[in-house]
Amino acid sequence: MNSDSSSSLIIDEQIFSHLPVLPQEVIAGLAVSAGGHYLDTTVGGGGHSRLILQTAPDVQLTAIDQDEDALAAAKKELAEFGDRVKFIQSNFAAYPFPDATFNGILADLGVSSYQLDTPERGFSFRHTASLDMRMNQQASLTAADVINEWEEAELADIFFKYGEERLSRRIARRIVERRPFDTTTELAEAIASAVPPKYRYGRIHPATRAFQALRIVVNDELKSLETFLAKAPNALVPGGRIAVISFHSLEDRLVKHGLRNSPLLRVLTKKPITAQESEIAHNPRSRSAKLRIAERVN
Ligand SMILES: C[S@@+](CC[C@H](N)C(=O)[O-])C[C@H]1O[C@@H](n2cnc3c(N)ncnc32)[C@H](O)[C@@H]1O
């Protein structure tokens, strides 16, 4: 079994932290230096962006997020840096990457603690909320649309493919029997009722994988990542670095191959960089983070 297929899917729905993951590793990996212009394609709460901006007084940053609330929060968080930061609301896949512009590009994938902790966004089954899960509030497809309208076979397929859920068929069957669903908690309970007791009381909640699959589908996350990996390298200056942090094996596989297959890049991380025990102890979200870095060679 290669390292890709053996890497497990670990999602921490319970414990969130507002701290940026792998902070020193990202700053060192991007080789952030005075006078540089950096692109943070997932500014979120602004944690990594702040670290980049603090490295030197003349560092410039372009900050992207597709979530208007995240962008508003990041604007506040980074207000002290004034016009050194430019904010853009966009999916990173849709961003018109300018040629040879940035000294470093960062993507810290997935949802932010802010999104998970805001019940009405519908990302978490720990709060009762409508089934939404859109990172971009203007997007039309919601988790409710998928759950209530898609065919049973399609649901089973996405749970299997994007959640790596072994019990995808019986979960899909139970959902179709009991739908329509309005809320996250109703859905999570139906999923829990579809699985054997052993599974129900396991290390993670039985709905975790199905919720991850739904989130990936609603936000078209893997397609966006592939587009990003194809377009971003050309926006680096020669010698510029790209750093990508992923949180599950489906993403990490795309990152690994995307960086390796780019004719513009040389991969600097043979194996992904992971968090030290000391970081995991104070930031549990870092436990599943994998950082890969590459440098533009031509
Ligand atoms: C894990 S958080 C980033 C946290 C940030 N690095 C920090 O230190 O605060 C991921 C953020 O990326 C955004 N995001 C995820 N996929 C995106 C995409 N395809 N385009 C733009 N933003 C995206 C999410 O809305 C979320 O705010």
The ligand as an SDF file (V2000), in Angstrom:
LIG
                    3D

 27 29  0  0  0  0  0  0  0  0999 V2000
   -8.4660   26.7740    7.1010 C   0  0  0  0  0  0  0  0  0  0  0  0
   -9.1220   28.3290    6.7470 S   0  0  0  0  0  0  0  0  0  0  0  0
   -7.7180   29.3680    6.6000 C   0  0  0  0  0  0  0  0  0  0  0  0
   -7.1900   29.8920    7.9100 C   0  0  0  0  0  0  0  0  0  0  0  0
   -6.0680   30.9030    7.7530 C   0  0  0  0  0  0  0  0  0  0  0  0
   -4.8850   30.3350    7.1400 N   0  0  0  0  0  0  0  0  0  0  0  0
   -5.6980   31.5040    9.0740 C   0  0  0  0  0  0  0  0  0  0  0  0
   -4.5700   31.3610    9.5100 O   0  0  0  0  0  0  0  0  0  0  0  0
   -6.5520   32.1630    9.6770 O   0  0  0  0  0  0  0  0  0  0  0  0
   -9.6110   28.1520    5.0820 C   0  0  0  0  0  0  0  0  0  0  0  0
  -10.2730   29.3740    4.4650 C   0  0  0  0  0  0  0  0  0  0  0  0
  -10.1700   29.2080    3.0610 O   0  0  0  0  0  0  0  0  0  0  0  0
  -11.3720   29.5650    2.4480 C   0  0  0  0  0  0  0  0  0  0  0  0
  -11.4520   28.7660    1.2360 N   0  0  0  0  0  0  0  0  0  0  0  0
  -11.5590   27.4240    1.1410 C   0  0  0  0  0  0  0  0  0  0  0  0
  -11.5880   27.0570   -0.1450 N   0  0  0  0  0  0  0  0  0  0  0  0
  -11.4650   28.1980   -0.8720 C   0  0  0  0  0  0  0  0  0  0  0  0
  -11.4320   28.4670   -2.2690 C   0  0  0  0  0  0  0  0  0  0  0  0
  -11.5560   27.4980   -3.1830 N   0  0  0  0  0  0  0  0  0  0  0  0
  -11.2760   29.7500   -2.6680 N   0  0  0  0  0  0  0  0  0  0  0  0
  -11.1670   30.7530   -1.7560 C   0  0  0  0  0  0  0  0  0  0  0  0
  -11.2320   30.5580   -0.4220 N   0  0  0  0  0  0  0  0  0  0  0  0
  -11.3760   29.2930    0.0080 C   0  0  0  0  0  0  0  0  0  0  0  0
  -12.4510   29.2690    3.4460 C   0  0  0  0  0  0  0  0  0  0  0  0
  -13.5690   30.0970    3.2100 O   0  0  0  0  0  0  0  0  0  0  0  0
  -11.7390   29.5590    4.7800 C   0  0  0  0  0  0  0  0  0  0  0  0
  -11.9870   30.8650    5.2030 O   0  0  0  0  0  0  0  0  0  0  0  0
  1  2  1  0
  2  3  1  0
  2 10  1  0
  3  4  1  0
  4  5  1  0
  5  6  1  0
  5  7  1  0
  7  8  2  0
  7  9  1  0
 10 11  1  0
 11 12  1  0
 11 26  1  0
 12 13  1  0
 13 14  1  0
 13 24  1  0
 14 15  1  0
 14 23  1  0
 15 16  2  0
 16 17  1  0
 17 18  1  0
 17 23  2  0
 18 19  1  0
 18 20  2  0
 20 21  1  0
 21 22  2  0
 22 23  1  0
 24 25  1  0
 24 26  1  0
 26 27  1  0
M  CHG  2   2   1   9  -1
M  END
$$$$
